[in-house]
Amino acid sequence: MSEYVHARDHEGYGGHELGTLIRQQLPRLILENLSASEDINPNNYRINGSIGQGNWAYVPWLVIMDRDITVTTQEGEYVAYLFSEDMERVYLAFNQGVTKADRRDYLAKKNILRDSINFQDFQVDDNIRLSDKPLGRKYEQSTVAYRQYNKTDLVNGITTEEQLINDLHQMMLIYQEYKEQIWQPDNSANQNDNLEPTSEPVVAEVISHIKEYITAKGFAYPDGLIENFYLSLKTKPFVLLAGISGTGKTKLVQLFAEAIGCRYKLISVRPDWNDGSDLLGYKNIQGKFVAGPIIDFIKAANDDADNIYLVCLDEMNLARVEYYFSDFLSIMETRKKVNKNIVTDTIIDSNYFENKSDQAYADLILPDNLYIVGTVNMDETTHPFSKKVLDRANTIEFSEIHLDMFTLLDETNSGLDTWKVNPAFLKSKYVTLRDCGIENEDKLGDIIGRLMEINDILKEANLQIGYRIRDEICFYMLYNNQEELLTENAAFDFQLMQKVLPRIQGSSETIKRVLIKLFYFTAGRDYSNEDGTIGSKAINFVNANNDLPFPRSSAKIAFMIKRFEEDGFTSFWL
């Protein structure tokens, strides 16, 4: 407990020894203690620990779940150790999942459980204090009963190991009694087939489920990627996954779609596509409309607002994107709020159709439950992207390859169920800055202040970002701030990588000067007054410092400077 706060605030998340302690060592210790009891069958339980998903959690936890009741912290009832944000307290709690329940439902159920179960000398009040962060408050509100342990008492031996073991044994017997006398199998977490979408999805826990699902399928992605992908989709329903071939771009889209139970379609782009009719459809010589590969999927999304529709345009730049996708880009820019929905202009006007049977395709829009993800191989066999396309999407780079990053299937989670997530999970709340509300004025001021600093640097090369990029970066940052998925610097780092740096390319000395100034902004090291080769120095500086404000952008800028010095030209893409 004494080390966690310092690690969270000052040390890197990936591979940290505290992760090993919480995820592996402590669950094994709990299992050993349960095995020593004649009253408890340890095989009935699944024990998990978490210090966060991609970033340090403010409320780390250990949970013990009866496999019949639940195998995830997002639903059902379980026993948990919950650590307060300041690490001054840890609670042994009888808790309930909150993701698949409306807040009013789990608050009401908490009172019912308190009336129905004899919690003996455990506390059954609402005085548990974990964190003032949204997820921490949800854990507080969902706690049915608990016992508090203070760090000082644990350190000084006032609270003994024997007492901790006895309390856990007592709570586990209460948990067993709940299962035998009160729990109804029909409410089991394993019966997910007919679940209705959640009305108020807890984003952090849905993200956690997505990660568990992807891991259960035998795949692994870098820290922060899933959070970034989610925030990018929520910011705008058009995202590009770009990089070298074979890095899991298409698979990410598929697994993400499966994990949240949405409708999914894969469309392979053909190199001979020349205009929008290749994707949407065209009229043949008889005047009959011949549907393209995406139009029926769009129609289904228009007719089914209760589901998320996710389409993957695979190898999107085999053809020139500006030729066949320009209609979509233009329609996307007509997004506006009408009541609580986001609508666009029609894709194909009704006057286009000559036959009555084709009128089903008339007046379709890009609905707010439809999301388009393009995968892009950035190599010599494909077409480059123009700024027009890059400006309109969050472009997530897949270039880092770690061959030792893999997972082996675990029999305890290989059958993890998919969820049916409410469309509100991905639905944008903001289309213009005016939608953000006066309550976010200060936050917006901070974000825009940073962007103005960046524009002052980019101005020298006439590469300033415009209002569209400003707005979308603001939306991304606000969504992250509300859901606390990434640290503020990590979120802004992703946006620099996705909205600013891809614009920079060229062979003039101006480009190099801009990159050096951007490196100072992202890494805090100024090379503007140094002569000679700078790229290698910048790379070494990044490698030697693990506490840079924006490490991803710093590393990319250093690479771009080095490439400029070696080739006389540089760009974001490898």
C-alpha positions, -999 to 999 in steps of 0.1 A, spaced: 0 0 0 28 24 8 44 20 -26 13 22 -48 6 59 -48 42 67 -57 42 41 -85 9 54 -98 21 90 -99 57 86 -110 64 52 -125 54 34 -157 25 10 -157 36 -18 -180 54 -47 -164 54 -31 -129 61 -55 -100 29 -42 -83 9 -56 -112 25 -90 -106 17 -87 -69 -20 -78 -73 -28 -100 -103 -8 -131 -95 8 -134 -60 -21 -121 -39 -48 -142 -57 -26 -173 -51 -23 -164 -14 -61 -160 -11 -66 -193 -29 -42 -210 -4 -62 -196 25 -95 -207 11 -81 -242 4 -71 -244 41 -108 -241 51 -130 -272 54 -161 -252 48 -151 -237 15 -144 -254 -18 -118 -232 -36 -127 -247 -70 -160 -229 -69 -143 -195 -71 -124 -173 -95 -99 -148 -80 -88 -118 -100 -67 -87 -92 -64 -54 -110 -42 -23 -109 -59 -9 -140 -63 -15 -177 -35 2 -195 -31 28 -168 -28 28 -131 -62 25 -114 -72 49 -87 -90 21 -69 -71 -12 -73 -89 -43 -62 -89 -81 -56 -121 -100 -61 -134 -135 -53 -163 -146 -75 -184 -177 -73 -183 -191 -108 -220 -198 -108 -229 -162 -98 -204 -143 -119 -171 -144 -136 -167 -107 -140 -168 -77 -118 -193 -60 -141 -223 -79 -128 -235 -103 -101 -223 -104 -65 -188 -110 -53 -164 -106 -24 -137 -79 -29 -108 -61 -14 -111 -25 -24 -82 -1 -19 -88 36 -14 -73 61 -38 -49 75 -11 -40 39 0 -48 48 36 -76 22 38 -85 -12 23 -120 -27 26 -131 -63 27 -165 -59 10 -196 -78 -2 -201 -60 -35 -222 -61 -66 -214 -53 -103 -227 -21 -116 -221 -22 -154 -252 -42 -163 -275 -25 -140 -291 9 -138 -279 29 -108 -314 29 -92 -314 -9 -96 -282 -16 -78 -290 9 -50 -323 -8 -45 -308 -42 -46 -282 -31 -20 -310 -23 5 -327 -56 -3 -295 -76 4 -289 -57 36 -324 -66 48 -321 -103 36 -286 -113 48 -272 -115 82 -238 -97 78 -230 -103 115 -205 -76 127 -196 -63 92 -207 -27 86 -238 -21 65 -237 16 61 -227 39 33 -196 53 50 -171 35 28 -147 61 12 -127 50 -18 -123 79 -42 -141 110 -55 -135 97 -91 -167 84 -109 -157 48 -109 -147 49 -72 -180 64 -63 -198 36 -81 -179 10 -61 -189 29 -29 -225 30 -39 -226 -7 -49 -210 -20 -16 -235 -39 5 -213 -46 36 -177 -41 45 -149 -41 70 -124 -13 70 -87 -18 77 -64 13 81 -29 12 67 -13 23 100 -30 -6 118 -18 -31 92 18 -17 93 19 -16 131 5 -51 136 -27 -38 153 -46 -56 126 -31 -91 125 -28 -116 97 -49 -140 117 -77 -114 119 -76 -108 82 -78 -145 75 -107 -149 100 -126 -120 85 -122 -134 50 -134 -168 61 -164 -152 78 -173 -131 47 -169 -162 24 -194 -181 46 -218 -152 42 -213 -153 4 -220 -190 4 -251 -185 25 -263 -159 0 -258 -183 -29 -277 -211 -11 -306 -192 3 -312 -160 -18 -294 -161 -52 -315 -170 -82 -297 -189 -110 -319 -170 -136 -299 -139 -127 -266 -156 -134 -239 -137 -153 -235 -168 -175 -269 -164 -190 -261 -135 -213 -279 -146 -245 -310 -125 -239 -295 -96 -221 -309 -62 -230 -284 -34 -236 -274 -16 -205 -290 18 -200 -260 35 -184 -228 15 -193 -199 21 -170 -173 28 -196 -142 18 -177 -157 -16 -169 -169 -22 -205 -133 -14 -216 -121 -39 -190 -144 -65 -204 -132 -58 -240 -96 -64 -229 -105 -96 -211 -124 -108 -242 -95 -100 -265 -71 -117 -241 -94 -147 -239 -92 -150 -277 -54 -152 -275 -45 -117 -287 -26 -89 -270 -24 -52 -278 -2 -25 -263 -12 -6 -231 -37 22 -238 -46 10 -273 -82 -1 -265 -89 30 -245 -76 51 -274 -96 32 -300 -128 37 -279 -122 74 -274 -114 79 -311 -147 62 -321 -167 82 -296 -151 114 -308 -160 108 -344 -174 76 -361 -145 74 -386 -112 59 -374 -81 48 -394 -58 20 -382 -26 25 -401 7 7 -402 26 -23 -416 9 -54 -426 2 -82 -401 0 -61 -369 -36 -70 -359 -55 -40 -373 -84 -59 -388 -85 -84 -359 -88 -55 -334 -119 -42 -351 -135 -77 -352 -127 -86 -316 -139 -51 -304 -172 -56 -322 -176 -92 -309 -169 -81 -273 -197 -55 -272 -222 -76 -292 -226 -51 -321 -234 -58 -357 -202 -61 -377 -193 -62 -414 -159 -66 -431 -156 -51 -466 -124 -57 -486 -115 -26 -507 -107 -34 -543 -79 -16 -561 -101 -8 -591 -126 14 -571 -128 48 -587 -158 66 -572 -186 64 -546 -207 40 -567 -182 12 -561 -190 14 -524 -226 26 -523 -241 12 -555 -251 24 -590 -279 23 -615 -276 -3 -643 -286 3 -679 -322 -6 -671 -323 21 -644 -324 -5 -615 -302 3 -585 -275 -23 -579 -265 -21 -542 -229 -17 -533 -212 -36 -504 -220 -11 -477 -254 3 -485 -275 -25 -470 -255 -23 -438 -262 14 -436 -299 7 -442 -299 -18 -414 -283 7 -391 -309 33 -400 -337 8 -392 -322 -5 -359 -313 23 -335 -310 -2 -306 -277 -18 -319 -242 -6 -327 -232 -11 -363 -194 -13 -370 -180 -17 -405 -144 -23 -413 -130 -12 -447 -100 -35 -450 -69 -23 -468 -87 10 -475 -59 26 -495 -55 -2 -521 -76 23 -541 -74 61 -539 -95 69 -509 -103 104 -522 -119 89 -553 -143 63 -538 -148 77 -502 -151 115 -509 -190 113 -507 -187 98 -472 -163 124 -461 -186 152 -473 -217 136 -457 -198 131 -424 -191 168 -422 -229 175 -422 -234 159 -388 -256 179 -365 -277 174 -334 -314 171 -338 -330 166 -303 -309 138 -288 -298 123 -321 -270 131 -344 -280 131 -381 -265 139 -415 -277 149 -449 -290 120 -470 -265 98 -487 -285 93 -519 -313 116 -528 -347 99 -535 -348 115 -570 -318 93 -580 -340 62 -579 -361 54 -609 -378 22 -597 -402 21 -569 -386 -10 -555 -354 9 -550 -370 36 -528 -360 16 -498 -325 31 -502 -338 67 -505 -331 93 -478 -307 71 -458 -283 90 -436 -252 81 -417 -269 73 -383 -253 79 -350 -251 41 -343 -229 35 -374 -191 35 -371 -166 31 -399 -130 19 -393 -105 17 -421 -74 -4 -420 -44 10 -439 -11 -6 -449 14 22 -453 39 8 -477 50 11 -514 21 -10 -527 -7 14 -516 -18 49 -522 -9 77 -497 -35 96 -478 -42 133 -484 -46 158 -455 -83 159 -464 -86 124 -452 -62 126 -423 -79 157 -410 -113 139 -408 -102 109 -388 -82 98 -358 -54 78 -374 -40 52 -350 -5 40 -359 4 3 -357 41 3 -361 56 -11 -328 62 -48 -330 70 -68 -299 72 -105 -309 73 -115 -272 39 -99 -266 15 -128 -267 -10 -145 -244 -18 -182 -239 -54 -192 -235 -65 -197 -199 -92 -223 -194 -109 -200 -168 -116 -173 -193 -114 -188 -228 -152 -189 -229 -158 -153 -219 -192 -141 -231 -199 -112 -254 -220 -84 -241 -248 -65 -257 -237 -29 -250 -261 1 -253 -253 23 -283 -248 51 -258 -214 35 -251 -200 49 -284 -225 76 -292 -210 111 -295 -223 138 -272 -206 166 -289 -207 178 -325 -196 214 -319 -178 231 -290 -211 247 -281 -224 212 -271 -197 208 -245 -215 230 -219 -204 258 -197 -192 233 -170 -163 223 -193 -152 259 -201 -121 258 -180 -111 224 -193 -116 235 -229 -95 266 -222 -66 244 -210 -68 222 -240 -71 250 -265 -42 268 -248 -19 238 -255 -32 237 -291 -24 274 -296 12 267 -285 14 239 -311 0 262 -338 26 288 -331 52 262 -338 34 248 -369 29 282 -384 64 284 -396 58 256 -420 22 267 -427 9 234 -411 -14 249 -385 -44 228 -374 -78 242 -381 -111 244 -363 -122 208 -371 -91 193 -355 -93 217 -326 -129 206 -319 -122 169 -322 -91 170 -299 -113 188 -274 -140 162 -276 -115 134 -272 -99 150 -242 -133 157 -226 -145 121 -230 -113 109 -215 -116 133 -186 -151 121 -179 -143 84 -180 -108 86 -166 -94 60 -190 -60 76 -196 -40 102 -178 -44 137 -193 -9 137 -207 -13 102 -222 -46 112 -239 -30 144 -253 0 123 -264 -23 101 -285 -40 131 -300 -6 146 -310 2 113 -327 -31 110 -344 -41 146 -354 -10 167 -355 22 147 -364 7 129 -395 4 163 -412 41 169 -411 63 159 -441 87 175 -464 124 182 -473 129 218 -463 149 230 -434 117 246 -421 103 211 -414 133 202 -394 131 234 -373 94 227 -366 102 192 -355 129 204 -332 105 229 -316 79 202 -312 104 180 -296 110 207 -270 72 209 -265 68 171 -260 100 162 -243 113 193 -226 147 192 -243 157 221 -266 181 213 -295 174 245 -314 208 260 -307 228 229 -314 246 221 -346 252 188 -363 232 156 -361 203 160 -336 181 130 -344 203 104 -327 207 127 -296 169 131 -294 164 93 -297 189 87 -270 173 113 -248 139 96 -252 153 62 -244 171 75 -213 140 92 -198 109 73 -188 90 103 -173 86 125 -204 53 144 -206 44 129 -241 67 99 -247 50 85 -278 51 118 -296 87 125 -284 99 92 -298 81 97 -331 95 133 -335 130 121 -327 126 94 -354 113 120 -379 143 143 -372 168 114 -377 151 104 -409 153 140 -422 190 141 -415 197 107 -432 174 110 -462 168 147 -467 131 141 -464 108 130 -435 72 120 -429 52 105 -401 49 71 -418 77 46 -419 
